[in-house]
Amino acid sequence: MASIGLAMIVRNEAQVIEDCLRSAAGVDQMAVVDTGSTDETRTIVRRMGVTVTELEWRDDFSLARNQSLELLSTDYILVLDADERIEEGFLSKLKTFIDKHADNLGVVTIRSPWQTPSGELQTVRSQNTRFFPRSPEIRYQGRIHEQVVDAAKTRLRYHTGVRIWHEGYRQQRDWLEKKTKRNIDILLAELRDYPNNGYYLYQLGKSYGQLGHLNYARKYYEASIQVSTACQGYHPDLLLAALYNYKSLGLEQETWSLLEQTVQQYPKIVDFYFFLGRALIEFRIPNFDLIQSAFETCLELGKDPDSTVIVEGVSSYLALYNLGVFYESLSDESHAKHCYLQAANMGYEPAVISYNRMNSLTTPTS
């Protein structure tokens, strides 16, 4: 039976590292590279029986990643970050993947909390290559936001069915700001060598957006859009991020222009119809038919197996909740309560609150 090893790079992860390692229990080997922790990270890892290799930090994530790969002797490698948790039962799914797609690259779904520029907390899904055969042909490239590259160019990517929960954005704000500023410095350095790299431009936009510098974020989103195409996997995420940025800056004309192009290009991505409904409401445009149609389209696309969702809930509870808000604004209590109840039954707390509030207003007291 093929063996599986865990590769990680860490630095000052004492708050989260133990939970991460425990979630990955059962792998045959673990390799942790520490790039300069000043907290208890190394002590915690060693206490858990895992060997730590120290490496001087050189502003290069791929260098550190590749060092962690070199330390493993297993047949396959799983890669995690310290602020991630892998779901229970992952080993069974990885072994099934090996049986079906031996010697290919494995993609996982990463669920990350993400705060929009307006402060709303959402859960974003992304796909990332995190599982692959141990081979000198497979290495990371890129000083930051590093990517798995197969030098042989013969291996295909298939989904493993494994889900990972990323906790990073729940960390302390000062820690996040420090990390984001470090990322910006490395990205700017990379752009000096690769000035038209759309992915780096996109990540710079995201980083500035996380710091609340919305005009800087806009600059880099627009630069990325100019050089990026639908062939690049990050393209829909880039367009969605740019749309939220425009909306937060109150740029109506730019919002509608980009959204029109985006819906035409990606008619099966639910998030853009959800954004349409929200933007109409937030820009106070009283096109009631279009608002209703936008959220109903989200629900219809949610039944389509060929549709895609970036932000969790836009094809279900978020669309239902916003429909409820829409109906309530029209004093249509029956439809509002129906939508709130459906969203509440999916565990969406704001819908629970709204449904209970409406019930308390309509239930006569003795």
N, C-alpha and C positions, 0 to 999 in steps of 0.2 A: 504494500500500500504506500502511495506517495506521501512523503512527509511535508509538513507546512511550518514555516518559520515566520516570526513577526519581526519586522524592521521598523525602528523608530528613531527620530532625532528629537532631542529635548533641550530645553534651557529654562530654568526657573519655573518648573511645572509642578511644584510641591502640592499645590491645591488640588490637582486633578489627576496626577500620574497613577496613583494607586487604583482608582476606579477604572481607568483605561486598561491597565494590565490585568485586573481581575476580569474585566469583560472578555478579554482574549484568552482566558485560561483554557488549556487543552491543546494549544499549538505545541509542536515538538521542540521548538527552540525560540528564544527571544534574543534580539540584539538591540541594545540601546546605545546610541551615540549622544554624548552630552557635549554641547558646544560652549560651555562656560557658565554653568549654574552657580549662583551665589546663595541659593536657599537650600532646602533639605532634599532637593530632587534626587541626587545621587544616593543619599542615605536611604531614602524610601525604596528606590529601585533595588539596591543591594539587599535590603532587609527582606525583600520579596524573592530573593534567590536568583536575581537576574544580574548578569555581568554588565557593567557600564564601561564603555570605552570613551575616553576624553579626547576631544578634537578642538583645536584652536579655531574660533569663528573667523571666517574670512569673507563675510558678506556674500556667501554663495550657498544656497540651499541644496543645489544639486550635488555639490562636492560632499556635503555632509550625508545626504541621502545615499549616494553611491558608496560611501564608506560603510554605512549600515548594511548595505546589500552584501558587501565583501565579507562581513563577519559571519554570515549564515552558511550552513552546509546542507540545508534542506532542499528538497526537490522543487518546492514552490515557496513564494514569498508573498506575505500579506503586509501591507504598509498602513500604519495608523499614525495619527497625530495624538499628542498627549491629552488634548482637550476633546477627544472623541470617545464614544462608546459603541462597540459593535453589538448587534442584536444577538440574543440567545439563539442557539441552533445554527450559528454561522458555519461551523465546521462541516455539518452535514451538507449544507448548500455548496460549500467549496469543493467537497469531495465529489458531489454530483457534477459540478462544473468540470472537474478534472476528467471524469469518465466521459463526458460528452465533448469537451473542447480541449483535450490535452495539447499542451505546447502553444496555447493561444493566450491572449491577454484578457483578464477579467475586470469587468466594470462593476462598480457598486453604486447604490443610491445614497447620497449624503443629505441628511435633513438638517438644515441650519436655521436657527432663529435669526431673523433679519429685521432691523428697524428701518422703516421708510423715513425719508426726509421729514415727513410730518409727525414722526414719533410713534407710528403704529407698528406693533410687533407682529411679524408674520413668520411663517415657516416656509423656507425655500428648499426645493429639491434640486440637486445637481447630480450629474453623472461623472464619475471619475475612475480612471484605471488604477486599481489598488492591489491587483492580484495577478501574478505572472510566474512563469517558470524561472528558476535561478539559472541565469545564462549570462556570459560576458557580453552577449549581443544586446541585452536589455539594460538600459541605464537611464538615469534622469538627465535632462538638459534644461538649462535656464537658471540664472542665479536666483530668481524668485518666481513664484507661481510655476514651479518646475513641472515638466511634463515627462511622462514615460515614453521613451523612444526605442523602437526595435530596429537595430542597425541592419538586420537582415531584410526588413520590410516584407516579410512573408507571413507574419502572424496577424490574425484578425482579432477584433475586439467583440466579446460577447458579454451579456449581462450575467452576473453570478446569482442574482436574486437576493443578494445580501444588502442589508440596510445599516447605515452608520448614523448615529446621532452626534452632531457637532455642537458642543457646548460653548465654543469660544466667545460668542457675543454676549454670554451671560457673565463673563468675568468682570472684575472691577474696572471702572471707567478709566482710571489713571493707567492701569496696565494695558488696556486696549489702546489708549491714545499713544502710549509709548511704542507699542507693537506696530500700530498703523504708521506712525512717523518713520520708524525704521524701514518699513516696507516702501514708503514713498521715496526715501533716499536711494534704496537699491533699484527701484523701478526707474528713477530718473537717470541713474548711472547706466542702466541697460539701454534706455532710450538714446543715450549718446552714441551707443554702438549700433542700435537698430531703430533709427528715428521713425520709421513707418510701420513699426510692429503694432498692429491693431489690438492684440491681446494685452500688451503692456499699457497701451493708451487707455484701454477699457479698465484695467485694474487700477490705474492711477485715478480715473474718474471715481471708481468705487471707494478708493481710499480717502480721497478728499471729501467725498460725500459722507463717509463715516465720521469725519471730523467736523462736519457741518459747514464746510467751505463749498457752498453750492455753485458759485460762479466758476471756481477752479474745476469742480467736477464737470460742469457743463462743457468747459473748454476741451477737456480730454475725452468726454463722451463724443462730442461732435468730431473731434480729430479721428477717433477710432471708427466712427461710422463712415467717414470719408474713405478709409482704406480697407474696411472689412466687408466680407461678402457672406452670403448664406451658406457657403461651403464650410465656414468655420463654426465649430460647435457652440461657441460662446455668443454668436450673433443675436439670437432671440433675447438672451439675457441682457446683452448690451442695449438693445432697443427698449426693453422694458425699464431698465435702470434710467435711461435717458428720458423716457416719458415721465417717470415719477419725478425726476429732477426738474423738468420743465414745469410740471404742475406745481411743485413746491415753490418755484420762482415766479409763479403767476403768469407764465408765458403762454397765453391761450393760442395765439396764431401758430407758434412753433409746435405746440402740443398737437393741434388738430392736423397740421401738415404731416408730421411724422407718423401719427397714428393711422392716418388714411393709407399711407404707403405700407405700413407694417401689417395692417389687417389684410391688405391685398396680397402681401408676400407670405403671410403665415395665417391662412384662414382657419387652421385647425388648432391653433394655440389659444386656449381658453382665456389666459391672462389678459390678452389685449381687449377682449369684449368686456371683461370685468373692469379694466381700467377705463374703458369708454363710459360705462355707467357711473363710476365714481367721479370721473372728471366732469361729466355733465352736471352732477350734483354740486361738486365743490366750486365749479365756475358759475354756479347759479343760472344755468341755462334751462329754461322751463320747457324742454322738449320731452314731455312726459311719455309719449309713445316710444321714443328712442331709448329713454332710460329703462323702461320696462322691458323692451325688446333686448337690450344689452344683457341684462341679468338672466332673462329667460333663455337666451342663446347659450349662456354659460352652463345652465342646467341641462340643456339639450346636448351640448357637446360632451358633457360629463358622461353621457350614455354611449358615446362613440368611442370604440376601442382604438381608433386611429388618432384621436385627439391627444394633445399634450398639455400638461399642467406644470407651471414653474413654481407658483406659490400654492401651497396646500390650501384646499378649501374653496378656491375660486369656482370650481365646478359643482360645489355642494353647499356646505353650511355658510360660507361667506356670501355667496350669491343669494341664498335664501334670506339671510339676515338683512342684506341690503334691500332686497325686495320688500321685506317687512317694513323697513324704515321708509321706503318709497310709498307703500300703501298707507302707512300711518300718517304720512305728511298730507295725504289726500283725504284723510278721515275715513278711510276704508278699513274699519276695525276688523271685520271678519277676515279679509285676505291677509291683513297684517299679522293677526294672531296665528293664522294658519302657517304662515312662513316662519314666524318666530318659533312656533312649536316644533316644526320640522328641523330647524337648525338646532334648537335646544336638545332635541332627541339625539343629535349627533355629537352632543357634548360641548357645544359652543356657548361659553358662559355669558357673553353679552346678550345672546338670544334668550337664555334662561331668565336673565334680569328683565329684559323687555317684555317677555311673555307674562311674567309674574306681575310686573307693573301694570300692564293692560288689564289683567284679570282683577287686580285690586281696585282699579278704577271703575270696572263694569259690574263687580259683584256687590249687590246691595248689602248693607250692614244691618244687623238686627237692632 
